[in-house]
Amino acid sequence: MALALLFAAGAPGSFWASPSNVSGVVWVLIGLAGIAFSLVLAKALKRFNGLVWALLLAGIGIGVYGAWRLGS
């Protein structure tokens, strides 16, 4: 909930009143964190291996799901 309050200043109150929108924002942020983690792991391993690709695609998929939740 604290995360939602950080973004509440820029969005109208009705946006945060919908559980679907809040859930969408949370899923998008989890997806972005997954993408960032995969890129950091790739840099640490100095290559893109199967694990990094899997994490990258999972992060993208989660982010797309969150965007879909925001749109519904």
KENU-141174 format. One line per 3 residues: number of its first residue (from 1); their letters; for each residue y, z, x of N, C-alpha, C. Coordinates in nm, 2 decimals, decimal comma, padded with zeros to 4 digits. Layout:
NUM	A	Y Z X Y Z X Y Z X  ...
END
This chain:
1	MAL	-00,12 00,00 00,08 00,00 00,00 00,00 00,13 00,00 00,09  00,12 00,06 00,20 00,23 00,07 00,29 00,27 -00,07 00,34  00,17 -00,16 00,36 00,19 -00,29 00,40 00,26 -00,37 00,29
4	ALL	00,22 -00,35 00,17 00,29 -00,41 00,06 00,44 -00,38 00,05  00,47 -00,25 00,08 00,61 -00,21 00,08 00,69 -00,27 00,19  00,63 -00,31 00,30 00,70 -00,38 00,40 00,76 -00,51 00,35
7	FAA	00,68 -00,58 00,27 00,72 -00,71 00,22 00,79 -00,71 00,09  00,80 -00,59 00,03 00,86 -00,58 -00,11 01,01 -00,62 -00,11  01,08 -00,60 00,00 01,22 -00,63 00,00 01,25 -00,78 -00,03
10	GAP	01,16 -00,87 00,01 01,19 -01,01 -00,01 01,13 -01,07 -00,13  01,05 -01,00 -00,20 00,98 -01,05 -00,32 01,02 -00,98 -00,45  01,03 -01,05 -00,56 01,06 -00,98 -00,68 00,96 -00,88 -00,72
13	GSF	01,00 -00,78 -00,80 00,90 -00,67 -00,84 00,79 -00,72 -00,92  00,80 -00,83 -00,99 00,69 -00,88 -01,07 00,58 -00,94 -00,98  00,62 -00,99 -00,86 00,52 -01,04 -00,77 00,42 -00,93 -00,73
16	WAS	00,47 -00,81 -00,69 00,38 -00,71 -00,65 00,32 -00,63 -00,76  00,36 -00,66 -00,88 00,29 -00,59 -01,00 00,16 -00,65 -01,03  00,13 -00,77 -00,98 00,01 -00,84 -01,01 -00,10 -00,81 -00,90
19	PSN	-00,21 -00,75 -00,94 -00,31 -00,72 -00,84 -00,37 -00,84 -00,77  -00,37 -00,95 -00,83 -00,41 -01,08 -00,77 -00,32 -01,12 -00,65  -00,19 -01,10 -00,67 -00,10 -01,14 -00,56 -00,11 -01,04 -00,45
22	VSG	-00,12 -00,91 -00,47 -00,14 -00,81 -00,37 -00,27 -00,84 -00,29  -00,37 -00,87 -00,36 -00,50 -00,90 -00,30 -00,49 -01,03 -00,22  -00,42 -01,12 -00,27 -00,40 -01,25 -00,19 -00,33 -01,23 -00,06
25	VVW	-00,22 -01,15 -00,06 -00,15 -01,12 00,06 -00,24 -01,04 00,16  -00,32 -00,95 00,11 -00,41 -00,87 00,20 -00,51 -00,97 00,26  -00,57 -01,06 00,18 -00,66 -01,15 00,24 -00,60 -01,25 00,34
28	VLI	-00,48 -01,29 00,31 -00,41 -01,38 00,41 -00,39 -01,31 00,54  -00,34 -01,18 00,53 -00,32 -01,11 00,65 -00,45 -01,08 00,73  -00,56 -01,06 00,66 -00,69 -01,04 00,73 -00,73 -01,17 00,79
31	GLA	-00,71 -01,28 00,73 -00,74 -01,41 00,79 -00,66 -01,44 00,91  -00,53 -01,41 00,90 -00,44 -01,42 01,02 -00,48 -01,34 01,14  -00,53 -01,21 01,11 -00,58 -01,12 01,21 -00,70 -01,18 01,27
34	GIA	-00,79 -01,24 01,19 -00,91 -01,30 01,24 -00,88 -01,41 01,33  -00,79 -01,50 01,30 -00,75 -01,61 01,38 -00,69 -01,56 01,51  -00,60 -01,46 01,50 -00,54 -01,41 01,63 -00,65 -01,35 01,72
37	FSL	-00,74 -01,27 01,66 -00,85 -01,21 01,74 -00,94 -01,32 01,81  -00,97 -01,43 01,73 -01,05 -01,53 01,80 -00,98 -01,60 01,91  -00,85 -01,62 01,90 -00,77 -01,68 02,01 -00,76 -01,59 02,13
40	VLA	-00,74 -01,46 02,10 -00,74 -01,36 02,21 -00,88 -01,35 02,28  -00,98 -01,36 02,20 -01,12 -01,36 02,26 -01,14 -01,48 02,34  -01,09 -01,60 02,30 -01,11 -01,72 02,37 -01,03 -01,71 02,50
43	KAL	-00,92 -01,65 02,50 -00,84 -01,64 02,63 -00,91 -01,54 02,72  -00,97 -01,43 02,67 -01,04 -01,34 02,75 -01,17 -01,40 02,81  -01,24 -01,48 02,73 -01,36 -01,55 02,78 -01,33 -01,67 02,86
46	KRF	-01,21 -01,72 02,85 -01,16 -01,84 02,92 -01,23 -01,97 02,87  -01,28 -01,96 02,75 -01,34 -02,08 02,69 -01,36 -02,06 02,54  -01,38 -02,17 02,47 -01,41 -02,16 02,33 -01,57 -02,18 02,31
49	NGL	-01,63 -02,07 02,29 -01,78 -02,08 02,27 -01,81 -02,07 02,12  -01,94 -02,06 02,08 -01,97 -02,06 01,94 -01,92 -01,94 01,87  -01,91 -01,82 01,93 -01,86 -01,70 01,87 -01,72 -01,72 01,83
52	VWA	-01,64 -01,77 01,93 -01,50 -01,79 01,90 -01,47 -01,89 01,79  -01,55 -02,00 01,79 -01,53 -02,10 01,68 -01,57 -02,04 01,55  -01,68 -01,96 01,55 -01,72 -01,89 01,42 -01,61 -01,80 01,37
55	LLL	-01,55 -01,72 01,46 -01,44 -01,63 01,42 -01,32 -01,70 01,37  -01,29 -01,81 01,44 -01,17 -01,89 01,41 -01,19 -01,95 01,27  -01,31 -02,01 01,24 -01,33 -02,07 01,11 -01,34 -01,97 01,00
58	AGI	-01,39 -01,85 01,03 -01,40 -01,74 00,93 -01,25 -01,70 00,90  -01,17 -01,68 01,00 -01,03 -01,65 00,98 -00,96 -01,75 00,89  -00,98 -01,88 00,92 -00,92 -01,98 00,84 -00,97 -01,98 00,70
61	GIG	-01,10 -01,96 00,68 -01,16 -01,95 00,55 -01,10 -01,83 00,47  -01,09 -01,72 00,53 -01,04 -01,60 00,47 -00,89 -01,62 00,43  -00,82 -01,68 00,52 -00,68 -01,71 00,49 -00,66 -01,81 00,37
64	VYG	-00,75 -01,91 00,37 -00,74 -02,01 00,26 -00,78 -01,94 00,13  -00,88 -01,85 00,13 -00,91 -01,77 00,01 -00,80 -01,69 -00,04  -00,73 -01,63 00,06 -00,61 -01,55 00,02 -00,50 -01,63 -00,04
67	AWR	-00,48 -01,75 00,01 -00,38 -01,84 -00,04 -00,42 -01,89 -00,18  -00,55 -01,91 -00,20 -00,60 -01,94 -00,33 -00,58 -01,83 -00,43  -00,60 -01,71 -00,39 -00,57 -01,59 -00,47 -00,43 -01,58 -00,51
70	LGS	-00,34 -01,61 -00,42 -00,19 -01,61 -00,45 -00,16 -01,72 -00,55  -00,23 -01,83 -00,54 -00,19 -01,94 -00,63 -00,25 -01,92 -00,77  -00,34 -01,83 -00,79 -00,40 -01,81 -00,92 -00,33 -01,70 -01,00
END
